[in-house]
Amino acid sequence: AAAGGRTARLSEAEARDSLDESLLAQHNGARRLAEAGQIALNGVVGALDSLAADLIAGSTGGAQPDADFLGGQAMQALDDFAQLMNSGVGRDFVFAGETASIPPIDLAALDALKGAIAAYVPTAAPSLNDQFDAFIAANPGLLDAVLAGSATPRAAVSGPLGEIAPDALTLDRLNTRDALTAVTRTIFVTTNAAGAPTAAEDLQASAAALKTAVDGQVNGQAQLGAFEARLDRSEAFIETRRNLLQDDLREALVADPFETSVELFQAQSQLEASIDALARILSLDISDRLR
């Protein structure tokens, strides 16, 4: 009975340890996504900040802004933005939400957006910024199509302290539309300068939009940081519980001295009885055995 109790205790402890090992694997996978997300958002913040600085520099000094240079910078920033937001870990796109295998930024739709801007014929008035607002209002699906790959958040990570929702790993939770709109606005006001020269005010308005977008990405980084902190607390709890389970396993594997002495006495008694029986059999002569 004592041995059976130890076996049941051992089986229970092993089952709980296996469950915790599975939970840690989930946590590790989520952490890899969050770390890759932080790297991507760092890159996005750097690209948007750099572009905003170029716009501010181009809007000062009194000379006509170098629209070709700024347009090239904006186009590079857009490509960097798309690449970073399509960052992946293994076969999973970091910001893809529930549909982890589908890139959150649709590159074909992004090319269509670039083509629509290039085909636009600007007018002398109103300002290029105002024309951009009218252009987007008339074509609301252009931006939506680019961001169509990230709508539903990922499933929450299970943990002993409650579920941990990775909301920040979804584009619509990161103000990504603001970032995409700000960079697209910059491209619009610089690449259409031939028909309506880019004014300093256009660049300043685009720079302000980029700064707002940067704030949104920084907020996303903070959300990811909070997510990672919750993972840390949950992992610490699991590790502590696993250590306690390991202690329980060791105790289950080490026999109790009293139980061991009782079992040894019983085994010795059985052995002695068997020896006595064998001795009696061996001491009998053949006639006794045939009776």
N, C-alpha and C positions, 0 to 999 in steps of 0.2 A: 504493500500500500504506500509506503514511504517513497519507494522508487517510482511508483506510478505518479505520485504527487510531484516529484521533481521533474518527471518527463512532461507533465502537463504545464508546469511552470516554465520549463525551458521552451516548449512550443509556443506558448503565449508571448514570451519575451522576443523570440525570433520573429514572430509575425509582426509585432509592433516595430521592431528594428527595420524590417523590410519595408514597412509603410513609410517610415521616416526617411529611409534611403531614397524612396520614390519621390517624396516631397522635396528633398534636397536637389534632386535632378531637375525638377520643375523650376525651382528657384534659380539654379545655375543657368538654365536656358533663358529665363527671363532677364537675368543679370547681364548675360552676353548681349541681348537685344538692347537693353538700356544703355550699356556702355557704348555700343556702336551708335546708338541714337545721340548720345552726348557728343561724340566725335563729329557726327554729321551736323548737328546744330551749331557746334563751334565753327565749322566751316562755313555754314550759311551766314551766321552773324558776321564773320570776317569778310565774306564776299559783299554783303549788303552795306556794311560799314565803309568798306573801301570804295564802293561805287558812290555812296553818298558824299564821301570826302571829295571824290573827283568832280561831282556835280557842283558842290559848293565852291571848289577852286575854279571851276569853269564859269561860274556865274559872277565872279568878282573880277575886278581889274578894268572894267569898262570896255574891253575888247569883245568882239563877236565870239561867242562860245565856239569851240572846235567840236561841232556836232558829229563829224565823222569819227573822231577819236572817242568821244563819249558814247556814241552809238555802239562802237566796237566793244567798249568796256561793258556796256549794259548787256549786249548779246552774250559776252563771255560769262557775265554774272548769272544770266538766266540758265545757260548750259550747266554751270557749276551747281546752281541751285537744284536743277533737275537731277543731276548725277548724285548729289549728296542726299536728297530726299528719297532716292531709290537705292540707298545703301542697304546691304543685306548681310545676314549671318547664315552661312550655309545656303540653303535654298529658300530661306525666309527673308522677305523684305521687311526691314525694321518698322517702317511706318505704314505697313499695308493693312493693319487692322486684322479683322477676322480672316480675310482672304489673303493669307500670308504669301501665297505663291504668285500673286498678281502685283506688278509694280504699281505703287501708288500714283506716280506721275506717268501719265500716258504720253509717251514720246511722239506718237503719231499725231495726237491731238495738239501737242505742243508745236509741232511743225506746221499744223494747220493754222494755229494762232499766229505764228510768225508770218506765214504766207498772207493771212488776212491783213496784218498790219502793213506788210510791204505793198499790198495792192491798194491800200487806202490812198485816196487822192485828197490831200488837205486843202483847206481854203485859207485865204488871208486872215479871216476873222471867223469866229472868236479865237481865243488863244488855243495853242495845241493841247494844253491840259483840259480845257473845256471840250475840245473836239474828241479827246480820248474818252471822257466821261460819256459823251453822246454815242461814241462808237461802241463802247461796252454795253450801254443801255440798249442799243439796237441789236447787239449780238450777245445776249446773256449766256448762251450755251458754250461760247468759246472757252471761257475760263472753267466752267463746270466740267467740260469734257476732259480737260487736262487733269483735274483732281478726282476723276470718277473712280479711281481704284482704291480709295480708302474711306469707307463710309461707316462700317460697323466696327466697334472696338474689339480687341482681342478678348478671349475669355480670361476671367480673373485667375490669378495664381492661388491655389489652395494652400492654406497654412494653418497651424494650430492656433494662431491669434486672430483668425478670420481671413476672408478672401482679400486678395490684394489686386485691385483693378489697375491694369496698365493703360489708363486713359491717354496718357501723354504719348503713347506709341501709335497715334492715329492722326492723320493730317488735319482733320477738321477740329482737333483739340489744340492745335499748335498755331492757329491763326495763319495757316499756310496760304490761304486765299489772299490775305493782305500782302504777304511777301510776293506772291506771284503777280498780283495786280500792280504793286509798286515797281517791280522790275520791268513789267510789260509797259507801264506808263512811261518809264524812262526811255525804253526803246522807241516808243511811239513819238515822243517829243524830240528825239534826236535824229531818227532815221527819216522822218518826214520833213526835215528842215529845208529841203530844196523848194517845197511848195509854200512853206510858211516858216521863215527863219525862226530858229529856236531863241526864245527870249530868256533873259536871266531869270525872270519870274517862273518860267516853265521848269527850269532846272531846280530852282529853290523849292518849288512845290513837289517835285519828284523826290528831292533829297529829304524833305519833311516826311513824305509817305514812306520812304525807305527807313527812316529813323523809327517811325511807328511800327513798321514791320519787324525791325530789330528787337524792339521791346517785346513784341509777341513771341519771338523765338527765344529770347532770354527767359521769358515766363515759362516757355516749354521746357527749357533746361531745368528750371526750378521744380517743375512738376516731375521731371524724370529723377531729379535728386531726391524728392520726397518718396517716390516709388522705390528707389534703391535703398533709402533709409528704412522703409517698411520691410523690404526683403532682408536687410541686415538684422533687424529685430527678430523677425520670424526665424531666420537661420540660426541665430544665437539660441533661441528657445529650443529648436529642434536638436541642435548639437548638445545642449544641456540634457535634454530628455534622452538622447541616445547614450550619453555617458552613464546616466542612471540605469538605463536598460542593460548596458554592458556590465555594470556592477551586479545587476540582478542575474544576468546570465552566468557570471562567474560564481555567484552564490549557489545557483541551481546546479552547477557542474561539480561543486565541491561538496562531498557528502558530509552530513552532520555526524560528529564523532559518536554520539549516543546511538543514533540510528545505525551507524556502521557496526558498533559493538553488538547490538541486538541481532543484526543480520548475520554477523560472523558467528555468534553463539548458536543461532538456528542452523546455520550451515554446518558447523562443527558437530552439532547433535545429530543431524541427518547423516553426516559422514560416519560418525561413530556407530550409529545404528546399522548402517550398511556394512561396516567392517565386522561387527558382531555377528550379523547374519551370515556373512561370508565365512567367518571362522567356524560357525556351527556347521555349515554345509561341508566345509573341508574336513572337519573332525569326524564326520560320520563315515562308517565303512560302507561297502557296496550293499550289503544286505539291508542296512538301515535306509539307504537311499531308495531301495526297491520296494519298501513297504508302502 
